[in-house]
Amino acid sequence: MRKTFSVELPAEVVDWLESQPDGGADLIEGVVREKMAFSVETPVSPEVEGLLMGVTDPELLGRLRALARYPQLIGAVTSELVTIERAEAMAVEADSRRSFSQRGPEA
């Protein structure tokens, strides 16, 4: 389902958005979905809680909890296979793909 939303922006921002494919709709949607992914806290499963047991840095713990929807990424970070920054980028990519596959290319 698609809806229309209006917002007042500076003229130069609107002009730039209008020059983008689809009036910048895909760009705006991508930015908003990225923010949504990190602002909505996913319930933490017992598996994820186990992975987080040894994490003592509160900032890192918060960032890892934001990845709760991807326990494999948490495991990769806690095992030092990838950095938290890379795991967050991978989560954004996965969320984008999931969003695209749910709405389809014609939306």
C-alpha positions as CSV (number, residue, x, y, z in Angstrom):
1,M,0.0,0.0,0.0
2,R,1.3,3.5,-0.9
3,K,0.2,6.8,0.6
4,T,1.0,10.4,-0.2
5,F,2.6,12.7,2.3
6,S,3.2,16.4,2.0
7,V,5.9,18.3,3.8
8,E,7.2,21.9,3.5
9,L,10.9,22.1,2.6
10,P,13.3,24.9,1.5
11,A,12.9,25.6,-2.2
12,E,16.4,24.5,-3.2
13,V,15.8,21.1,-1.5
14,V,12.5,20.7,-3.3
15,D,14.1,21.6,-6.6
16,W,16.9,19.1,-6.1
17,L,14.4,16.3,-5.1
18,E,12.3,17.1,-8.2
19,S,15.4,16.5,-10.4
20,Q,15.9,13.0,-8.9
21,P,14.3,9.9,-10.4
22,D,10.7,9.5,-9.1
23,G,11.0,13.0,-7.5
24,G,13.4,11.6,-4.9
25,A,10.7,9.3,-3.4
26,D,13.1,6.3,-3.4
27,L,15.8,8.4,-1.8
28,I,13.5,9.7,0.9
29,E,12.1,6.3,1.6
30,G,15.5,4.8,1.9
31,V,16.6,7.4,4.5
32,V,13.4,7.0,6.5
33,R,13.6,3.2,6.5
34,E,17.2,3.4,7.7
35,K,16.2,5.7,10.6
36,M,13.2,3.4,11.3
37,A,15.5,0.3,11.5
38,F,17.6,1.9,14.2
39,S,14.9,3.6,16.2
40,V,12.5,0.6,16.6
41,E,13.8,-1.7,19.2
42,T,13.4,-5.3,18.2
43,P,12.7,-7.7,21.1
44,V,15.8,-9.5,22.1
45,S,15.7,-13.3,21.9
46,P,17.4,-15.6,24.3
47,E,19.9,-16.5,21.6
48,V,20.8,-12.8,21.2
49,E,21.0,-12.3,25.0
50,G,23.5,-15.1,25.1
51,L,25.6,-13.4,22.4
52,L,25.5,-10.1,24.3
53,M,26.5,-11.6,27.7
54,G,30.2,-10.7,27.4
55,V,29.7,-7.1,26.0
56,T,30.7,-4.6,28.7
57,D,30.8,-1.3,26.6
58,P,27.3,0.3,27.0
59,E,27.5,2.1,23.7
60,L,28.4,-1.1,21.8
61,L,25.7,-3.0,23.7
62,G,23.1,-0.4,22.6
63,R,24.3,-0.6,19.0
64,L,24.2,-4.4,19.0
65,R,20.7,-4.5,20.5
66,A,19.6,-2.4,17.6
67,L,20.7,-5.3,15.4
68,A,18.6,-7.8,17.3
69,R,16.7,-8.7,14.1
70,Y,20.0,-10.1,12.7
71,P,21.5,-12.4,15.4
72,Q,24.1,-13.6,12.9
73,L,25.5,-10.0,12.6
74,I,25.6,-9.7,16.4
75,G,27.6,-13.0,16.5
76,A,29.9,-11.8,13.8
77,V,30.7,-8.6,15.8
78,T,31.1,-10.3,19.2
79,S,33.4,-12.9,17.5
80,E,35.4,-10.0,16.0
81,L,34.7,-11.1,12.4
82,V,33.3,-7.7,11.4
83,T,33.2,-4.3,13.0
84,I,30.0,-2.8,14.4
85,E,30.1,-0.2,11.6
86,R,30.2,-2.9,9.0
87,A,27.4,-4.9,10.7
88,E,25.2,-1.8,10.8
89,A,25.8,-1.2,7.1
90,M,25.0,-4.8,6.3
91,A,21.7,-4.5,8.3
92,V,20.8,-1.4,6.3
93,E,21.5,-3.2,3.1
94,A,19.4,-6.2,4.2
95,D,16.5,-4.0,5.3
96,S,16.6,-2.2,2.0
97,R,16.5,-5.5,0.1
98,R,13.7,-6.8,2.3
99,S,11.7,-3.6,1.7
100,F,12.3,-3.8,-2.0
101,S,11.2,-7.4,-2.2
102,Q,8.0,-6.7,-0.2
103,R,6.9,-3.8,-2.3
104,G,8.3,-5.0,-5.7
105,P,10.0,-3.0,-8.4
106,E,6.8,-1.6,-9.8
107,A,5.7,0.1,-6.6
